[in-house]
């Protein structure tokens, strides 16, 4: 089992920025590539950004150039810096291992609206 706690969401206007944080238990963080996922209302949860243990990052096209994923190995924490936010970024954001098998946290709501 593992523990994931996401934070940093909120209401922001289009064009604004947010920084999400995810504190992960060591058994998840230390041995896995990590990802940020999002689930918009009525849609499936999808992976939007990932980072390997070595720091290599990957993004879906819709967030490329606007979102930046990073990890602090000393703090077992993953971050998602989100800039130039759009209304279509509105969703609940979750972090988890890229490899399946760990329970999901509660996520953090991001709402982009004027």
C-alpha positions in Angstrom: 0.0 0.0 0.0 1.0 3.6 -0.4 -0.1 7.1 0.3 -0.5 10.0 -2.0 -1.6 13.5 -0.9 -2.2 16.1 -3.6 -2.5 19.9 -2.9 -2.4 23.3 -4.5 -5.5 23.3 -6.6 -8.0 26.2 -6.8 -9.9 28.6 -8.9 -7.8 30.6 -11.4 -8.6 32.9 -14.3 -7.6 31.9 -17.9 -4.0 32.6 -18.4 -3.2 32.2 -14.8 -0.8 29.8 -13.0 -1.0 27.1 -10.3 1.6 24.8 -8.7 0.4 21.4 -7.6 2.2 19.3 -5.1 2.0 15.6 -4.3 3.5 14.1 -1.2 4.1 10.4 -1.8 5.0 7.6 0.5 8.5 6.3 0.0 7.5 2.9 -1.4 5.7 4.6 -4.2 8.1 7.5 -4.9 11.5 5.9 -4.7 11.0 3.0 -7.1 8.7 4.4 -9.7 8.3 6.8 -12.5 5.6 9.3 -11.4 2.8 11.0 -13.2 0.2 13.7 -12.9 -3.3 12.6 -14.2 -6.5 14.6 -14.5 -10.1 13.7 -14.7 -12.6 16.2 -16.2 -16.3 15.9 -15.5 -17.8 13.0 -17.4 -14.5 11.9 -18.8 -11.9 9.2 -18.0 -8.8 9.9 -16.0 -5.8 10.5 -18.2 -2.1 10.9 -17.8 -0.9 14.4 -18.7 2.7 14.5 -17.5 5.3 12.0 -16.3 8.8 12.0 -14.9 11.2 9.1 -14.6 13.4 8.4 -11.5 16.2 10.0 -13.5 14.2 13.2 -14.3 13.2 12.6 -17.9 9.8 14.2 -18.6 7.0 13.6 -21.0 3.8 15.5 -21.7 0.6 15.1 -23.7 0.4 17.6 -26.6 -2.4 19.6 -25.0 -0.2 20.7 -22.1 3.2 20.7 -23.7 4.9 24.1 -23.3 2.5 25.1 -20.5 3.0 22.5 -17.8 6.2 21.4 -16.1 6.6 18.3 -13.9 9.4 18.0 -11.5 10.3 15.8 -8.5 12.2 16.3 -5.3 13.7 13.0 -4.4 14.7 14.1 -0.9 11.2 15.1 0.0 9.3 12.3 -1.9 7.3 15.0 -3.6 6.2 15.6 -7.2 5.2 19.0 -8.5 3.2 20.2 -11.5 3.7 23.9 -12.5 0.8 24.9 -14.7 1.0 28.1 -16.6 -1.2 29.8 -19.3 -4.1 27.8 -17.9 -7.2 27.3 -20.1 -10.8 26.5 -19.2 -10.3 23.0 -20.7 -7.6 22.4 -18.0 -10.5 22.3 -15.5 -10.4 18.9 -13.8 -9.5 17.0 -10.6 -5.7 16.4 -10.7 -4.1 13.3 -9.2 -0.6 12.0 -8.9 0.4 8.4 -8.9 3.0 6.0 -10.2 3.0 5.5 -13.9 3.0 1.8 -13.3 -0.4 0.7 -12.0 -1.0 -0.9 -8.7 -1.2 1.9 -6.1 -4.4 3.3 -4.7 -5.4 6.8 -5.7 -5.4 9.9 -3.4 -8.3 12.3 -3.2 -6.9 14.6 -5.9 -7.0 18.4 -6.0 -9.6 20.4 -7.9 -8.4 22.9 -10.5 -11.0 25.2 -12.0 -10.1 27.7 -14.7 -12.8 30.2 -15.2 -13.3 33.9 -15.5 
